[in-house]
Amino acid sequence: MKRGLFVIVVLFLLLAGCAAKDEQTSGAMEEMTESHGHGDVKITKHFDESLTMLTDKNLFSLEMVIPAKQLSMGVNTVEIIVHHASGGDVPQAELTVTPWMPSMGHGVMQKPVVTERGGGLYSVDNVVLSMTGHWQLQVKVAKDDKEDTAVFNFPEVKAMGHEHAMMHAPPPKDLDYATMKMTANNAYNVMYKSIGGQIRINRIHSWELTINDAAGQPVNDAMVTVVGDMPEHGHGLPTQPEITKVGAGGLYRVDGMKFTMPGWWVVTVSIMVDGVHDSVSFNLNIL
Amino acid sequence: MLNFLMRASGAAAATVLLFILFSIVWPGPALSMDQHTWSEQEKAVLRSLSIEALGSLPVDPSNRYSDNPQAAAFGKKLFFEDHFSGNMKVSCATCHRVDYSFTDNLPLSHGMDTTPRRSMPLIGVAYNSWFFWDGRSDSLWSQALGPIENKLEHGISRTMSAYIISKYYRKDYEELFGPLPDFMEENFPQNARPALDDPDALKAWVLMTPEQREVVNRIYVNMGKSIAAFVRTILPQPSAFDRYVEQIHAGETIPSRMVLTNEEVAGLRLFIGKAKCTNCHNGPLFTNSDFHNIGLPQKENVAPDKGRAAAITQVLSNEFNCLGQYSDAHPNDCPELRFIDTSNKKYAGAFKTPTLRNVAERPPYMHAGQFATLREVLEFYRSQAQNPELSHGNLTDKELDQLEAFLHALSSPIASFQAEVQ
């Protein structure tokens, strides 16, 4: 719920910025005309930093905005504005978004959640990218009897790092600082513990993760990644932690954790077992 | 879509209006609060910044002589020795002046010639994980060896260093490290080093036998480890700020007894609050030891300094790093090197957060002396309000005065090995 609220606030800010710009430049909405054999089609663009794409059969034009600037490994949100190729917004369309990794020939278990925001705008949450590399977002638009698809390419999806997550979000008031949580899609239960007691700023230290599946059985052979991020500042850990499988009890050791700023940190643990990917984010307040 | 835009901006405007109304009605806690009253969380932050939180000197596992007083005494002599230079006039103390908080007063330091960066403060340096502005060394002893062979700094070689030690410090050295060979031109070239900027010295180094190189390296390393044993002892003493934190924790509240002025306390409140200085200047040395590109003005007609980005491969390939054969550490004792963040994109133009202890005593500021006064530094940070990493709030002129006053309260005398430093 909180997350949804936050997305809406970000969206408002983005849109307010767009509206303000309209007033200044009267006509920030660019309309590019392209010739595609069947006649002229228009791509309408509301935002400077957005991706635009015509659907395969030239029925729709899509504009994609990524609030976090770029997609990264983990859970992402994108906004898509759907226009008719001839111009005009497309409300009440049925939108399906599928993440796909062309080189590996696989997608992900998690289904993105599409919510219509009105005015041809759709927000797409829970876009899970389970690893780094080349990803595609396949978008299918169905409106009345018309259906068409487009593929957005993201050749270099990286782990959340310095160049990612420039969201500069202030911490929500009632942050959950639990050290044991279920992953986003309830596939795993994850607990973290700092080895050596309380986490101290500017000290390299180690964590111990305990991962169980939903039935409470230890998960001993997962591919685990740990990424630290400071949402208020848009940067990550000053180190590259290493994860070692203990091989029993669902235990994993994370070496090389280090926090160099006080305040709100988010540590995301991504887990992949037999193609099932899920992740969980822990909030920390470093003093 | 347009409809939606208008609705959205209307909602945003209403939110802003509500916020403004709320701000007018609610005076905020700061105004009604006594100058010396701090919340429990603020007190915890004050304690974390206090010299009390510094703890004992961290062990340097890569230098088994680091806490050896005899090595420190030897290192102190080397620190002030002018012979270790191409013109017999440059010592470590040339750019790390005892009378200037162990740094110098130049924008760009000058040894044999002018260097591209400012001299770093040495106060409390042993608590660092990385050394030099870009962290291209991972120990104090390997740091100490860098300038000796730098043409712009001491401008000599490791073989010449071994010559000087065998000639002037044979007894000191042998008592600590065992017998020294005789250094004569027949058996050791005078100017040999594995240098990429001096073909003659490199050729001389390559023509030496592996055994000869090992002998010279060992002496050179012991020299660095001795200098480090001395430099480790250069430590801050309690400042007015530290005494103030003691007062606060002792429950003292009578304004006339407080060691900080009202202006300094106001500056402290900004430092840990609105101005968010503790984002990077945290802990008892007021530094997170990390590297940041803060968008300093670039010098004209000079190639941009890549900072940390260029140093990552340097420290990883340095023969004198924590994992190298001259380190006394077990590989498990080198976590900083092992978990080093190798993203040179992230660290382009990034430099180390310096300590703020004694900062008022050592202008000019920044890695290349870009600013002559603390005021200029504060003005610069204020000008960076749009940079999310550096958003220090909209500071007024008066608030800059207060921050500046507080920074002066971080000065203290410097303790070092044997109080009479020289």
Interface residues (C-beta under 8 A of the other chain):
Chain A: L11 F12 L13 L15 A16 C18 A19 A20 D22 H46 I81 D89 R117 G118 G119 G120 L121 G161 H162 E163 M166 H168 I201 N202 I204 E232 H233 G234 H235 L237 P238 T239 Q240 P241 E242 D255 G256 K258 T260 M261 P262 G263 L287
Chain B: M1 L2 N3 F4 L5 M6 A8 S9 A11 A12 A13 T15 Q41 A44 V45 S48 S129 T278 N279 C280 N282 G283 N288 S289 D290 F291 P335 E336 R338 F339 I340 D341 T342 S343 K345 K346 P388 E389
